[in-house]
């Protein structure tokens, strides 16, 4: 049995000679714990004949076309059932032993955007402040509302005492 090492950010393409149901394919990927079966695609090569497998891998999986150039003829001429496995289907790096019916077509690495540090923002608002904000002075409306509330509380207590003493 053939074994394939699947590293993070790899996309591995197989041909499948068995039942095109996904469950059958999953059972043929031996020796690796599959944590996300949605990262495994099973379909007929005829479904993508208009664009070809090379374009499908470049556009759908972000594989650099330069990495696919030497295999273009072989990839685009493939017929039958295809299985595309993204490394995200497994828990980290995986050693996959291929069961009966699976044949390795190729293993490709997803292109990654170069990481660059962001430029610092030079505006005044980006500098920020570490001091606590100053308390806003009480407005005249707020002071008037506090006085009115105090008068209402006083009147409520006065009415309560008046009713209580009368009763």
PyMOL CGO cylinders between C-alpha atoms (Angstrom):
from pymol import cmd
from pymol.cgo import CYLINDER

trace = [
    CYLINDER, 0.00, 0.00, 0.00, 1.20, 3.48, -0.87, 0.3, 1, 1, 1, 1, 1, 1,
    CYLINDER, 1.20, 3.48, -0.87, 1.62, 6.11, 1.86, 0.3, 1, 1, 1, 1, 1, 1,
    CYLINDER, 1.62, 6.11, 1.86, 1.36, 9.88, 1.41, 0.3, 1, 1, 1, 1, 1, 1,
    CYLINDER, 1.36, 9.88, 1.41, 2.49, 12.55, 3.86, 0.3, 1, 1, 1, 1, 1, 1,
    CYLINDER, 2.49, 12.55, 3.86, -0.02, 15.40, 4.03, 0.3, 1, 1, 1, 1, 1, 1,
    CYLINDER, -0.02, 15.40, 4.03, 1.43, 18.56, 5.55, 0.3, 1, 1, 1, 1, 1, 1,
    CYLINDER, 1.43, 18.56, 5.55, -0.42, 21.66, 6.62, 0.3, 1, 1, 1, 1, 1, 1,
    CYLINDER, -0.42, 21.66, 6.62, -1.55, 23.71, 3.59, 0.3, 1, 1, 1, 1, 1, 1,
    CYLINDER, -1.55, 23.71, 3.59, -1.25, 20.71, 1.24, 0.3, 1, 1, 1, 1, 1, 1,
    CYLINDER, -1.25, 20.71, 1.24, -3.93, 19.77, -1.24, 0.3, 1, 1, 1, 1, 1, 1,
    CYLINDER, -3.93, 19.77, -1.24, -3.68, 16.16, -2.41, 0.3, 1, 1, 1, 1, 1, 1,
    CYLINDER, -3.68, 16.16, -2.41, -5.44, 14.87, -5.53, 0.3, 1, 1, 1, 1, 1, 1,
    CYLINDER, -5.44, 14.87, -5.53, -6.33, 11.21, -6.03, 0.3, 1, 1, 1, 1, 1, 1,
    CYLINDER, -6.33, 11.21, -6.03, -8.18, 9.18, -8.60, 0.3, 1, 1, 1, 1, 1, 1,
    CYLINDER, -8.18, 9.18, -8.60, -10.76, 6.81, -7.20, 0.3, 1, 1, 1, 1, 1, 1,
    CYLINDER, -10.76, 6.81, -7.20, -11.76, 3.54, -8.81, 0.3, 1, 1, 1, 1, 1, 1,
    CYLINDER, -11.76, 3.54, -8.81, -14.46, 2.57, -6.33, 0.3, 1, 1, 1, 1, 1, 1,
    CYLINDER, -14.46, 2.57, -6.33, -17.95, 3.65, -5.34, 0.3, 1, 1, 1, 1, 1, 1,
    CYLINDER, -17.95, 3.65, -5.34, -18.20, 7.44, -5.79, 0.3, 1, 1, 1, 1, 1, 1,
    CYLINDER, -18.20, 7.44, -5.79, -19.94, 7.80, -2.43, 0.3, 1, 1, 1, 1, 1, 1,
    CYLINDER, -19.94, 7.80, -2.43, -17.90, 9.90, 0.01, 0.3, 1, 1, 1, 1, 1, 1,
    CYLINDER, -17.90, 9.90, 0.01, -18.17, 7.32, 2.80, 0.3, 1, 1, 1, 1, 1, 1,
    CYLINDER, -18.17, 7.32, 2.80, -16.39, 4.72, 0.68, 0.3, 1, 1, 1, 1, 1, 1,
    CYLINDER, -16.39, 4.72, 0.68, -13.57, 7.16, -0.07, 0.3, 1, 1, 1, 1, 1, 1,
    CYLINDER, -13.57, 7.16, -0.07, -13.21, 8.11, 3.60, 0.3, 1, 1, 1, 1, 1, 1,
    CYLINDER, -13.21, 8.11, 3.60, -12.76, 4.47, 4.55, 0.3, 1, 1, 1, 1, 1, 1,
    CYLINDER, -12.76, 4.47, 4.55, -9.96, 4.17, 1.96, 0.3, 1, 1, 1, 1, 1, 1,
    CYLINDER, -9.96, 4.17, 1.96, -7.93, 6.97, 3.58, 0.3, 1, 1, 1, 1, 1, 1,
    CYLINDER, -7.93, 6.97, 3.58, -6.28, 4.82, 6.20, 0.3, 1, 1, 1, 1, 1, 1,
    CYLINDER, -6.28, 4.82, 6.20, -4.09, 5.77, 9.13, 0.3, 1, 1, 1, 1, 1, 1,
    CYLINDER, -4.09, 5.77, 9.13, -5.11, 9.39, 9.57, 0.3, 1, 1, 1, 1, 1, 1,
    CYLINDER, -5.11, 9.39, 9.57, -7.78, 10.82, 11.83, 0.3, 1, 1, 1, 1, 1, 1,
    CYLINDER, -7.78, 10.82, 11.83, -10.25, 12.81, 9.73, 0.3, 1, 1, 1, 1, 1, 1,
    CYLINDER, -10.25, 12.81, 9.73, -11.56, 15.74, 11.75, 0.3, 1, 1, 1, 1, 1, 1,
    CYLINDER, -11.56, 15.74, 11.75, -13.39, 17.62, 8.98, 0.3, 1, 1, 1, 1, 1, 1,
    CYLINDER, -13.39, 17.62, 8.98, -14.83, 15.42, 6.22, 0.3, 1, 1, 1, 1, 1, 1,
    CYLINDER, -14.83, 15.42, 6.22, -16.13, 18.56, 4.46, 0.3, 1, 1, 1, 1, 1, 1,
    CYLINDER, -16.13, 18.56, 4.46, -12.52, 19.23, 3.42, 0.3, 1, 1, 1, 1, 1, 1,
    CYLINDER, -12.52, 19.23, 3.42, -12.62, 16.12, 1.20, 0.3, 1, 1, 1, 1, 1, 1,
    CYLINDER, -12.62, 16.12, 1.20, -14.22, 16.55, -2.20, 0.3, 1, 1, 1, 1, 1, 1,
    CYLINDER, -14.22, 16.55, -2.20, -15.37, 13.62, -4.35, 0.3, 1, 1, 1, 1, 1, 1,
    CYLINDER, -15.37, 13.62, -4.35, -16.68, 14.33, -7.85, 0.3, 1, 1, 1, 1, 1, 1,
    CYLINDER, -16.68, 14.33, -7.85, -16.55, 13.20, -11.44, 0.3, 1, 1, 1, 1, 1, 1,
    CYLINDER, -16.55, 13.20, -11.44, -13.84, 14.74, -13.64, 0.3, 1, 1, 1, 1, 1, 1,
    CYLINDER, -13.84, 14.74, -13.64, -16.55, 15.38, -16.24, 0.3, 1, 1, 1, 1, 1, 1,
    CYLINDER, -16.55, 15.38, -16.24, -18.10, 17.95, -13.87, 0.3, 1, 1, 1, 1, 1, 1,
    CYLINDER, -18.10, 17.95, -13.87, -15.14, 20.31, -14.45, 0.3, 1, 1, 1, 1, 1, 1,
    CYLINDER, -15.14, 20.31, -14.45, -14.21, 19.55, -18.07, 0.3, 1, 1, 1, 1, 1, 1,
    CYLINDER, -14.21, 19.55, -18.07, -15.00, 23.13, -19.11, 0.3, 1, 1, 1, 1, 1, 1,
    CYLINDER, -15.00, 23.13, -19.11, -12.30, 24.53, -16.83, 0.3, 1, 1, 1, 1, 1, 1,
    CYLINDER, -12.30, 24.53, -16.83, -10.00, 21.57, -16.26, 0.3, 1, 1, 1, 1, 1, 1,
    CYLINDER, -10.00, 21.57, -16.26, -8.51, 20.25, -13.06, 0.3, 1, 1, 1, 1, 1, 1,
    CYLINDER, -8.51, 20.25, -13.06, -5.53, 22.63, -13.27, 0.3, 1, 1, 1, 1, 1, 1,
    CYLINDER, -5.53, 22.63, -13.27, -7.75, 25.73, -13.23, 0.3, 1, 1, 1, 1, 1, 1,
    CYLINDER, -7.75, 25.73, -13.23, -9.99, 24.17, -10.60, 0.3, 1, 1, 1, 1, 1, 1,
    CYLINDER, -9.99, 24.17, -10.60, -7.04, 23.66, -8.25, 0.3, 1, 1, 1, 1, 1, 1,
    CYLINDER, -7.04, 23.66, -8.25, -5.61, 27.13, -8.96, 0.3, 1, 1, 1, 1, 1, 1,
    CYLINDER, -5.61, 27.13, -8.96, -8.87, 29.01, -8.51, 0.3, 1, 1, 1, 1, 1, 1,
    CYLINDER, -8.87, 29.01, -8.51, -10.64, 26.82, -5.97, 0.3, 1, 1, 1, 1, 1, 1,
    CYLINDER, -10.64, 26.82, -5.97, -7.74, 25.94, -3.71, 0.3, 1, 1, 1, 1, 1, 1,
    CYLINDER, -7.74, 25.94, -3.71, -5.33, 28.81, -4.30, 0.3, 1, 1, 1, 1, 1, 1,
    CYLINDER, -5.33, 28.81, -4.30, -2.52, 26.67, -5.68, 0.3, 1, 1, 1, 1, 1, 1,
    CYLINDER, -2.52, 26.67, -5.68, 0.07, 28.69, -7.59, 0.3, 1, 1, 1, 1, 1, 1,
    CYLINDER, 0.07, 28.69, -7.59, -0.26, 28.06, -11.33, 0.3, 1, 1, 1, 1, 1, 1,
    CYLINDER, -0.26, 28.06, -11.33, 3.54, 27.82, -11.59, 0.3, 1, 1, 1, 1, 1, 1,
    CYLINDER, 3.54, 27.82, -11.59, 3.39, 24.74, -9.35, 0.3, 1, 1, 1, 1, 1, 1,
    CYLINDER, 3.39, 24.74, -9.35, 0.78, 23.17, -11.63, 0.3, 1, 1, 1, 1, 1, 1,
    CYLINDER, 0.78, 23.17, -11.63, 2.46, 23.98, -14.98, 0.3, 1, 1, 1, 1, 1, 1,
    CYLINDER, 2.46, 23.98, -14.98, 4.52, 20.81, -15.34, 0.3, 1, 1, 1, 1, 1, 1,
    CYLINDER, 4.52, 20.81, -15.34, 1.49, 18.63, -14.50, 0.3, 1, 1, 1, 1, 1, 1,
    CYLINDER, 1.49, 18.63, -14.50, -1.13, 20.49, -16.56, 0.3, 1, 1, 1, 1, 1, 1,
    CYLINDER, -1.13, 20.49, -16.56, -1.47, 17.88, -19.31, 0.3, 1, 1, 1, 1, 1, 1,
    CYLINDER, -1.47, 17.88, -19.31, -1.72, 14.99, -16.88, 0.3, 1, 1, 1, 1, 1, 1,
    CYLINDER, -1.72, 14.99, -16.88, -4.18, 16.80, -14.58, 0.3, 1, 1, 1, 1, 1, 1,
    CYLINDER, -4.18, 16.80, -14.58, -6.50, 18.08, -17.30, 0.3, 1, 1, 1, 1, 1, 1,
    CYLINDER, -6.50, 18.08, -17.30, -6.64, 14.77, -19.16, 0.3, 1, 1, 1, 1, 1, 1,
    CYLINDER, -6.64, 14.77, -19.16, -7.70, 12.77, -16.13, 0.3, 1, 1, 1, 1, 1, 1,
    CYLINDER, -7.70, 12.77, -16.13, -11.12, 11.08, -16.34, 0.3, 1, 1, 1, 1, 1, 1,
    CYLINDER, -11.12, 11.08, -16.34, -13.18, 9.23, -13.77, 0.3, 1, 1, 1, 1, 1, 1,
    CYLINDER, -13.18, 9.23, -13.77, -13.81, 10.05, -10.14, 0.3, 1, 1, 1, 1, 1, 1,
    CYLINDER, -13.81, 10.05, -10.14, -11.50, 12.57, -8.48, 0.3, 1, 1, 1, 1, 1, 1,
    CYLINDER, -11.50, 12.57, -8.48, -10.83, 13.00, -4.78, 0.3, 1, 1, 1, 1, 1, 1,
    CYLINDER, -10.83, 13.00, -4.78, -9.35, 16.28, -3.54, 0.3, 1, 1, 1, 1, 1, 1,
    CYLINDER, -9.35, 16.28, -3.54, -8.21, 16.28, 0.08, 0.3, 1, 1, 1, 1, 1, 1,
    CYLINDER, -8.21, 16.28, 0.08, -7.25, 19.49, 1.85, 0.3, 1, 1, 1, 1, 1, 1,
    CYLINDER, -7.25, 19.49, 1.85, -4.87, 19.15, 4.80, 0.3, 1, 1, 1, 1, 1, 1,
    CYLINDER, -4.87, 19.15, 4.80, -7.54, 20.81, 6.96, 0.3, 1, 1, 1, 1, 1, 1,
    CYLINDER, -7.54, 20.81, 6.96, -9.40, 17.47, 6.84, 0.3, 1, 1, 1, 1, 1, 1,
    CYLINDER, -9.40, 17.47, 6.84, -6.81, 16.00, 9.21, 0.3, 1, 1, 1, 1, 1, 1,
    CYLINDER, -6.81, 16.00, 9.21, -5.54, 16.88, 12.64, 0.3, 1, 1, 1, 1, 1, 1,
    CYLINDER, -5.54, 16.88, 12.64, -2.23, 18.59, 11.79, 0.3, 1, 1, 1, 1, 1, 1,
    CYLINDER, -2.23, 18.59, 11.79, 0.24, 16.75, 9.57, 0.3, 1, 1, 1, 1, 1, 1,
    CYLINDER, 0.24, 16.75, 9.57, -0.91, 13.27, 8.59, 0.3, 1, 1, 1, 1, 1, 1,
    CYLINDER, -0.91, 13.27, 8.59, 0.56, 10.12, 7.09, 0.3, 1, 1, 1, 1, 1, 1,
    CYLINDER, 0.56, 10.12, 7.09, -2.17, 8.64, 4.94, 0.3, 1, 1, 1, 1, 1, 1,
    CYLINDER, -2.17, 8.64, 4.94, -1.99, 5.07, 3.72, 0.3, 1, 1, 1, 1, 1, 1,
    CYLINDER, -1.99, 5.07, 3.72, -4.01, 4.65, 0.56, 0.3, 1, 1, 1, 1, 1, 1,
    CYLINDER, -4.01, 4.65, 0.56, -6.51, 1.86, 0.53, 0.3, 1, 1, 1, 1, 1, 1,
    CYLINDER, -6.51, 1.86, 0.53, -7.59, -0.12, -2.52, 0.3, 1, 1, 1, 1, 1, 1,
    CYLINDER, -7.59, -0.12, -2.52, -8.99, 2.06, -5.28, 0.3, 1, 1, 1, 1, 1, 1,
    CYLINDER, -8.99, 2.06, -5.28, -7.10, 5.27, -4.46, 0.3, 1, 1, 1, 1, 1, 1,
    CYLINDER, -7.10, 5.27, -4.46, -4.24, 6.38, -6.72, 0.3, 1, 1, 1, 1, 1, 1,
    CYLINDER, -4.24, 6.38, -6.72, -2.17, 9.47, -6.04, 0.3, 1, 1, 1, 1, 1, 1,
    CYLINDER, -2.17, 9.47, -6.04, -2.30, 12.04, -8.85, 0.3, 1, 1, 1, 1, 1, 1,
    CYLINDER, -2.30, 12.04, -8.85, -0.37, 14.81, -7.12, 0.3, 1, 1, 1, 1, 1, 1,
    CYLINDER, -0.37, 14.81, -7.12, 0.28, 16.76, -3.96, 0.3, 1, 1, 1, 1, 1, 1,
    CYLINDER, 0.28, 16.76, -3.96, 0.35, 20.54, -4.13, 0.3, 1, 1, 1, 1, 1, 1,
    CYLINDER, 0.35, 20.54, -4.13, 0.88, 23.36, -1.67, 0.3, 1, 1, 1, 1, 1, 1,
    CYLINDER, 0.88, 23.36, -1.67, -1.63, 26.17, -1.30, 0.3, 1, 1, 1, 1, 1, 1,
    CYLINDER, -1.63, 26.17, -1.30, -0.15, 29.57, -2.11, 0.3, 1, 1, 1, 1, 1, 1,
    CYLINDER, -0.15, 29.57, -2.11, 0.08, 31.89, 0.84, 0.3, 1, 1, 1, 1, 1, 1,
    CYLINDER, 0.08, 31.89, 0.84, 0.00, 35.64, 0.78, 0.3, 1, 1, 1, 1, 1, 1,
    CYLINDER, 0.00, 35.64, 0.78, 3.25, 37.14, 2.03, 0.3, 1, 1, 1, 1, 1, 1,
    CYLINDER, 3.25, 37.14, 2.03, 2.96, 38.41, 5.57, 0.3, 1, 1, 1, 1, 1, 1,
    CYLINDER, 2.96, 38.41, 5.57, 3.91, 42.02, 6.05, 0.3, 1, 1, 1, 1, 1, 1,
    CYLINDER, 3.91, 42.02, 6.05, 3.78, 44.11, 9.17, 0.3, 1, 1, 1, 1, 1, 1,
    CYLINDER, 3.78, 44.11, 9.17, 1.16, 46.84, 9.05, 0.3, 1, 1, 1, 1, 1, 1,
    CYLINDER, 1.16, 46.84, 9.05, 2.38, 50.40, 8.77, 0.3, 1, 1, 1, 1, 1, 1,
    CYLINDER, 2.38, 50.40, 8.77, 1.88, 52.44, 11.93, 0.3, 1, 1, 1, 1, 1, 1,
    CYLINDER, 1.88, 52.44, 11.93, -0.94, 54.96, 11.82, 0.3, 1, 1, 1, 1, 1, 1,
    CYLINDER, -0.94, 54.96, 11.82, 0.41, 58.48, 12.18, 0.3, 1, 1, 1, 1, 1, 1,
    CYLINDER, 0.41, 58.48, 12.18, -2.81, 60.45, 12.77, 0.3, 1, 1, 1, 1, 1, 1,
    CYLINDER, -2.81, 60.45, 12.77, -3.50, 62.42, 15.95, 0.3, 1, 1, 1, 1, 1, 1,
    CYLINDER, -3.50, 62.42, 15.95, -6.53, 60.30, 16.82, 0.3, 1, 1, 1, 1, 1, 1,
    CYLINDER, -6.53, 60.30, 16.82, -4.45, 57.11, 16.63, 0.3, 1, 1, 1, 1, 1, 1,
    CYLINDER, -4.45, 57.11, 16.63, -2.08, 58.35, 19.33, 0.3, 1, 1, 1, 1, 1, 1,
    CYLINDER, -2.08, 58.35, 19.33, -4.84, 58.13, 21.92, 0.3, 1, 1, 1, 1, 1, 1,
    CYLINDER, -4.84, 58.13, 21.92, -4.72, 59.21, 25.51, 0.3, 1, 1, 1, 1, 1, 1,
    CYLINDER, -4.72, 59.21, 25.51, -3.96, 57.36, 28.70, 0.3, 1, 1, 1, 1, 1, 1,
    CYLINDER, -3.96, 57.36, 28.70, -5.44, 59.93, 31.10, 0.3, 1, 1, 1, 1, 1, 1,
    CYLINDER, -5.44, 59.93, 31.10, -8.90, 59.38, 32.50, 0.3, 1, 1, 1, 1, 1, 1,
    CYLINDER, -8.90, 59.38, 32.50, -11.48, 61.63, 30.87, 0.3, 1, 1, 1, 1, 1, 1,
    CYLINDER, -11.48, 61.63, 30.87, -12.35, 64.73, 32.86, 0.3, 1, 1, 1, 1, 1, 1,
    CYLINDER, -12.35, 64.73, 32.86, -15.80, 64.75, 34.44, 0.3, 1, 1, 1, 1, 1, 1,
    CYLINDER, -15.80, 64.75, 34.44, -18.20, 66.96, 32.59, 0.3, 1, 1, 1, 1, 1, 1,
    CYLINDER, -18.20, 66.96, 32.59, -19.64, 69.78, 34.75, 0.3, 1, 1, 1, 1, 1, 1,
    CYLINDER, -19.64, 69.78, 34.75, -23.24, 69.33, 35.81, 0.3, 1, 1, 1, 1, 1, 1,
    CYLINDER, -23.24, 69.33, 35.81, -25.62, 71.11, 33.49, 0.3, 1, 1, 1, 1, 1, 1,
    CYLINDER, -25.62, 71.11, 33.49, -28.33, 73.51, 34.67, 0.3, 1, 1, 1, 1, 1, 1,
    CYLINDER, -28.33, 73.51, 34.67, -31.01, 71.04, 33.57, 0.3, 1, 1, 1, 1, 1, 1,
    CYLINDER, -31.01, 71.04, 33.57, -29.45, 68.29, 35.67, 0.3, 1, 1, 1, 1, 1, 1,
    CYLINDER, -29.45, 68.29, 35.67, -29.23, 70.53, 38.73, 0.3, 1, 1, 1, 1, 1, 1,
    CYLINDER, -29.23, 70.53, 38.73, -32.86, 71.62, 38.22, 0.3, 1, 1, 1, 1, 1, 1,
    CYLINDER, -32.86, 71.62, 38.22, -33.96, 67.98, 37.94, 0.3, 1, 1, 1, 1, 1, 1,
    CYLINDER, -33.96, 67.98, 37.94, -32.16, 67.08, 41.18, 0.3, 1, 1, 1, 1, 1, 1,
    CYLINDER, -32.16, 67.08, 41.18, -33.88, 69.98, 43.02, 0.3, 1, 1, 1, 1, 1, 1,
    CYLINDER, -33.88, 69.98, 43.02, -37.29, 68.97, 41.64, 0.3, 1, 1, 1, 1, 1, 1,
    CYLINDER, -37.29, 68.97, 41.64, -36.74, 65.34, 42.72, 0.3, 1, 1, 1, 1, 1, 1,
    CYLINDER, -36.74, 65.34, 42.72, -35.79, 66.46, 46.22, 0.3, 1, 1, 1, 1, 1, 1,
    CYLINDER, -35.79, 66.46, 46.22, -38.97, 68.60, 46.47, 0.3, 1, 1, 1, 1, 1, 1,
    CYLINDER, -38.97, 68.60, 46.47, -41.14, 65.70, 45.27, 0.3, 1, 1, 1, 1, 1, 1,
    CYLINDER, -41.14, 65.70, 45.27, -39.61, 63.34, 47.85, 0.3, 1, 1, 1, 1, 1, 1,
    CYLINDER, -39.61, 63.34, 47.85, -40.19, 65.92, 50.58, 0.3, 1, 1, 1, 1, 1, 1,
    CYLINDER, -40.19, 65.92, 50.58, -43.84, 66.39, 49.52, 0.3, 1, 1, 1, 1, 1, 1,
    CYLINDER, -43.84, 66.39, 49.52, -44.41, 62.61, 49.37, 0.3, 1, 1, 1, 1, 1, 1,
    CYLINDER, -44.41, 62.61, 49.37, -43.07, 62.20, 52.93, 0.3, 1, 1, 1, 1, 1, 1,
    CYLINDER, -43.07, 62.20, 52.93, -45.14, 65.18, 54.11, 0.3, 1, 1, 1, 1, 1, 1,
    CYLINDER, -45.14, 65.18, 54.11, -48.38, 63.78, 52.58, 0.3, 1, 1, 1, 1, 1, 1,
    CYLINDER, -48.38, 63.78, 52.58, -47.66, 60.33, 54.03, 0.3, 1, 1, 1, 1, 1, 1,
    CYLINDER, -47.66, 60.33, 54.03, -47.16, 61.78, 57.55, 0.3, 1, 1, 1, 1, 1, 1,
    CYLINDER, -47.16, 61.78, 57.55, -50.27, 63.94, 57.20, 0.3, 1, 1, 1, 1, 1, 1,
    CYLINDER, -50.27, 63.94, 57.20, -52.44, 60.98, 56.16, 0.3, 1, 1, 1, 1, 1, 1,
    CYLINDER, -52.44, 60.98, 56.16, -50.93, 58.74, 58.84, 0.3, 1, 1, 1, 1, 1, 1,
    CYLINDER, -50.93, 58.74, 58.84, -51.47, 61.25, 61.64, 0.3, 1, 1, 1, 1, 1, 1,
    CYLINDER, -51.47, 61.25, 61.64, -55.10, 61.86, 60.55, 0.3, 1, 1, 1, 1, 1, 1,
    CYLINDER, -55.10, 61.86, 60.55, -55.99, 58.20, 60.52, 0.3, 1, 1, 1, 1, 1, 1,
]
cmd.load_cgo(trace, "trace")
